[in-house]
């Protein structure tokens, strides 16, 4: 069985909307596929902590898209964040060639934006709970 990395050189930092049920479900699935412990999750609803750790996201639209920060500090947004995650998780490697086909970025951005725009219909709470 593969061992988890001993350093964070292979980890991807994932910034997501923790109020979004759809987002949390999606990341739970990715977490189950993350056999090597490469994904480190950060709720975008803790902006002080997120921006302290990732100042390069200061102008990012954290409430509109998922972001991934790789070990070199490079950031990926939306579809490209998912594609970067797919490269890091061996169980998703069969999808990687499809994500790099000509036009995949164009189509992927639009599909991601469509899902993001309609996430309230997919179980996403767009406002914090009343008791928060």
For each residue, the residues with C-beta under 8 A, 3 or more apart:
1: 35
2: 35 36 90
3: 6 36
4: 36 37
5: 8 9 10 11 36 37 38
6: 3
7: 10
8: 5 11 40 71
9: 5 71
10: 5 7 36 38 71 88
11: 5 8 37 38 39 40 71
12: 38 39 40 68 69 70 71 84 85 88
13: 40 42 53 54 68 69 70
14: 27 39 40 41 42 66 67 68 81 85
15: 42 43 44 50 54 57 60 62 66 67 68 69
16: 20 23 24 27 41 42 43 44 66 67
17: 20 23 43 44 45 62 63 66 124
18: 23 24 43 44 45 46
19: 45 124 125 126 127 128 129
20: 16 17 23 24 119 123 124 125 126
21: 24 25 122 123 124 125
22: 25 26 115 119 122 123 124
23: 16 17 18 20 26 27 66 119 124
24: 16 18 20 21 27 28
25: 21 22 28 29 123
26: 22 23 29 30
27: 14 16 23 24 30 31 39 41
28: 24 25 31 32
29: 25 26 32 33
30: 26 27 33 34 39 85 89
31: 27 28 34 39 41
32: 28 29
33: 29 30 89 91 92
34: 30 31 37 38 39 89
35: 1 2 89 90 91
36: 2 3 4 5 10 89 90
37: 4 5 11 34
38: 5 10 11 12 34 88 89
39: 11 12 14 27 30 31 34 85 88 89
40: 8 11 12 13 14
41: 14 16 27 31
42: 13 14 15 16 46 49 50 53 54
43: 15 16 17 18 46 50
44: 15 16 17 18 47 50 62 63 67
45: 17 18 19 128
46: 18 42 43 49 50
47: 44 50 51 62
48: 51 52
49: 42 46 52 53
50: 15 42 43 44 46 47 53 54 57 62
51: 47 48 54 55 57 58
52: 48 49 55
53: 13 42 49 50
54: 13 15 42 50 51 57 67 69 75
55: 51 52 58
56: 69 73 75
57: 15 50 51 54 60 62 67 69 75
58: 51 55
59:
60: 15 57 65 67 75 77
61: 64 65
62: 15 17 44 47 50 57 65 67
63: 17 44
64: 61 116
65: 60 61 62 77 78 81 112 116
66: 14 15 16 17 23 77 78 81 82
67: 14 15 16 44 54 57 60 62 75 76 77 81
68: 12 13 14 15 75 76 80 81 84 85
69: 12 13 15 54 56 57 73 74 75 76
70: 12 13 73 74 75 76 84
71: 8 9 10 11 12
72:
73: 56 69 70
74: 69 70
75: 54 56 57 60 67 68 69 70
76: 67 68 69 70 80 81 83 84
77: 60 65 66 67 80 81
78: 65 66 81 82 108 109 112 113 116
79: 82 83 105 108 109 111 112
80: 68 76 77 83 84 105 108
81: 14 65 66 67 68 76 77 78 84 85
82: 66 78 79 85 86 99 108 112
83: 76 79 80 86 87 96 99 100 108
84: 12 68 70 76 80 81 87 88
85: 12 14 30 39 68 81 82 88 89 92
86: 82 83 89 92 93 95 96 99
87: 83 84 92 93 96
88: 10 12 38 39 84 85
89: 30 33 34 35 36 38 39 85 86 92 93
90: 2 35 36 93
91: 33 35
92: 33 85 86 87 89 95 96
93: 86 87 89 90 96
94: 97
95: 86 92 98 99
96: 83 86 87 92 93 99 100
97: 94 100 101
98: 95 101 104
99: 82 83 86 95 96 104 108
100: 83 96 97 104
101: 97 98 104
102:
103: 106 107
104: 98 99 100 101 107 108
105: 79 80 108 109
106: 103 109 110
107: 103 104 110 111
108: 78 79 80 82 83 99 104 105 111 112
109: 78 79 105 106 112 113
110: 106 107 113 114
111: 79 107 108 114 115
112: 65 78 79 82 108 109 115 116
113: 78 109 110 116 117
114: 110 111 117 118
115: 22 111 112 118 119 122
116: 64 65 78 112 113 119
117: 113 114
118: 114 115 121 122
119: 20 22 23 115 116 122 123 124
120: 124 125 126
121: 118
122: 21 22 115 118 119
123: 20 21 22 25 119
124: 17 19 20 21 22 23 119 120
125: 19 20 21 120 128 129
126: 19 20 120
127: 19
128: 19 45 125 132
129: 19 125 132
130:
131:
132: 128 129
